[in-house]
Amino acid sequence: MNYRIQVKIKDRGSGEIKVHSTTWKPPVGLTPKQTEREVVLFAAEYETAVKAAETASGEPTQSPETTFSDYALWWLKRRKDEVATSYYVIAISDKLIVVLTEYKAWYEEYRVMCGDKWENSNRLFIGEYGGNIYPGTINMWMKKICRSAGLEERTVHSLRHTNITMQIAAGVPIVTVAGRAGHARTSTTTDIYSHFLKTADRSAAQKIEEIFE
């Protein structure tokens, strides 16, 4: 089943409301609730793309057949390509450093044990003999972990949203959250997670009131 995504944008000059739309096909294997959550997130990203496409540079060659939705999707794909091919440094906790140190020791022992069978993929997390892990394998692990914990099944991508949401709920500055997420603009973060920001704003108002009690 494909979903039709519509975004309404008010023209700054004429004030006219313009409707831009595209279609989204959910990945195979999602539950109805997972599909509902993912389509909401895609719609938020698409709206961000539509708004940014108005001022994006390096746009593709226009033709009478090129719709604004095509243009916005091109911009969205370009942003994802930028994130996929770029590197940035973030801080990690002391506990995670301990875990990764232990993992590195195991990794080196396992590499020696594999001998000639070892595949040097230069990856941190590896397949059976050091090669790449198939995405389906990670999804399978996620399903098993959720089931064993008695939780509703989640996708690996949902961990990213959970991480960002928890940072916002903890009061981490939005500039820091955006930087750790790899968003080039804080507006991308605020547009996608606006509903969580409103919750944090109400919490802030309550804390201010408690100060004066």
C-alpha positions in Angstrom: 0.0 0.0 0.0 1.3 3.4 -1.0 0.6 6.6 1.0 -0.1 10.0 -0.5 1.7 12.7 1.3 0.5 16.3 1.0 2.2 19.5 2.2 0.5 22.9 2.2 2.8 25.9 1.8 1.7 29.5 2.0 3.3 31.6 -0.8 5.2 34.5 0.8 4.3 36.9 -2.0 0.7 36.2 -2.9 -0.4 34.5 0.3 -1.8 31.7 -1.9 -1.9 28.2 -0.3 -0.1 25.7 -2.6 -0.4 21.9 -2.2 2.6 19.7 -3.0 2.3 15.9 -2.8 4.3 12.7 -3.3 3.8 9.0 -2.6 5.6 6.9 0.0 5.8 3.1 0.0 6.6 1.6 3.5 9.3 -1.0 3.8 8.2 -4.7 3.8 7.6 -6.3 7.2 6.4 -3.3 9.3 3.5 -3.7 11.6 0.5 -1.3 11.2 1.7 0.8 14.1 5.2 0.9 12.8 3.9 1.9 9.4 1.9 4.7 10.9 4.9 6.0 12.8 7.2 5.9 9.9 4.8 7.6 7.5 4.5 10.5 10.0 8.2 10.8 10.2 8.6 10.7 6.4 5.9 13.4 6.0 7.8 15.6 8.4 11.0 15.1 6.4 9.2 15.7 3.2 7.7 19.0 4.5 11.2 20.1 5.5 12.5 19.2 2.0 9.7 21.2 0.3 10.4 24.3 2.3 14.2 24.0 1.8 13.9 23.3 -1.9 12.8 26.9 -2.4 16.3 28.2 -1.6 18.4 25.1 -2.3 21.4 25.6 -4.5 22.7 23.3 -7.2 19.2 22.3 -8.3 18.7 19.9 -11.2 17.9 21.0 -14.7 14.2 22.0 -14.8 11.9 20.8 -17.5 8.1 21.2 -18.1 7.6 17.7 -16.7 9.6 18.4 -13.5 7.1 18.9 -10.7 7.9 20.7 -7.4 7.5 17.4 -5.6 10.2 15.9 -7.8 12.4 18.8 -6.9 11.7 18.4 -3.2 12.4 14.7 -3.3 15.7 15.4 -5.1 16.7 17.8 -2.3 15.7 15.2 0.4 17.8 12.5 -1.3 20.7 14.9 -1.6 20.6 15.6 2.1 20.5 11.9 2.9 23.4 11.3 0.6 25.4 14.1 2.3 24.8 12.5 5.7 25.7 9.0 4.4 29.0 10.1 2.9 30.1 12.6 5.6 31.8 12.0 9.0 31.4 14.0 12.2 32.7 13.5 15.7 30.4 13.2 18.7 31.2 12.5 22.4 30.3 9.2 24.0 29.7 8.2 27.6 32.3 6.6 29.9 30.2 3.4 30.1 30.1 3.1 26.3 33.8 3.5 26.2 34.2 0.6 28.6 31.9 -1.6 26.5 33.7 -0.7 23.2 37.1 -1.4 24.8 35.9 -4.9 25.8 34.4 -5.4 22.3 37.7 -4.4 20.7 39.6 -7.0 22.7 37.1 -9.7 21.6 37.3 -8.4 18.0 41.1 -8.8 17.9 41.0 -12.3 19.3 38.3 -13.3 16.9 40.2 -11.9 13.9 43.2 -14.0 14.8 41.1 -17.1 15.3 39.5 -16.7 11.8 42.9 -16.8 10.1 42.7 -17.0 6.3 38.9 -16.9 6.4 39.0 -13.3 7.8 37.4 -10.6 5.5 38.9 -7.2 6.1 35.8 -5.0 5.7 37.2 -2.3 8.0 33.8 -2.3 9.9 33.3 -2.0 13.6 30.4 -4.5 13.7 30.9 -7.4 11.4 29.5 -10.6 9.9 30.7 -14.2 10.6 34.2 -13.7 9.2 34.6 -10.0 9.4 32.5 -9.1 6.4 29.6 -6.7 6.2 26.4 -7.5 8.1 23.3 -7.7 6.0 20.6 -5.2 7.0 18.1 -8.0 7.3 20.2 -9.6 10.0 20.1 -6.5 12.2 16.4 -6.2 11.8 16.1 -9.8 12.8 18.1 -9.1 16.0 15.9 -6.1 16.8 12.8 -8.3 16.5 14.3 -11.0 18.8 15.4 -8.4 21.4 11.9 -6.7 21.4 10.2 -10.1 21.8 12.4 -11.3 24.6 11.8 -8.0 26.4 8.1 -8.2 25.9 8.1 -5.0 23.8 6.3 -4.1 20.6 8.5 -4.6 17.6 10.6 -1.6 16.5 12.8 -0.9 13.5 16.5 0.0 13.9 15.8 3.5 12.6 13.4 4.0 15.5 16.4 3.9 17.8 17.6 7.1 16.2 14.3 8.8 16.9 14.3 7.5 20.4 17.8 8.8 21.0 16.9 12.3 19.7 13.6 12.4 21.7 15.4 11.4 24.9 17.9 14.2 24.4 15.2 16.8 23.9 13.3 15.4 27.0 16.5 15.7 29.0 16.8 19.4 28.1 19.9 19.1 25.9 20.2 22.3 23.8 18.6 21.9 20.4 21.8 23.0 18.7 23.7 20.1 20.3 20.9 17.6 19.5 20.9 18.7 15.8 24.7 18.4 15.6 24.7 14.9 17.1 22.0 13.8 14.7 24.0 15.1 11.7 21.4 17.7 10.8 23.0 20.6 8.9 20.3 23.0 10.2 18.6 23.1 13.6 15.3 23.8 11.7 15.4 20.2 10.4 15.4 18.9 14.0 12.8 21.3 15.2 10.5 20.6 12.3 10.6 16.8 12.7 10.4 16.8 16.5 8.2 19.8 17.1 5.6 17.8 19.1 8.3 16.7 21.6 9.6 20.3 21.8 6.1 21.5 22.8 6.1 19.0 25.6 9.5 20.2 26.8 8.2 23.8 26.6 5.3 22.9 28.9 7.7 21.2 31.3 9.9 24.3 31.3 6.9 26.5 32.1 6.0 24.2 35.0 9.5 24.3 36.5 9.5 28.1 36.3 6.3 28.2 38.3 7.8 25.9 40.9 10.6 28.3 41.4 8.2 31.0 42.6 6.1 28.8 44.8 
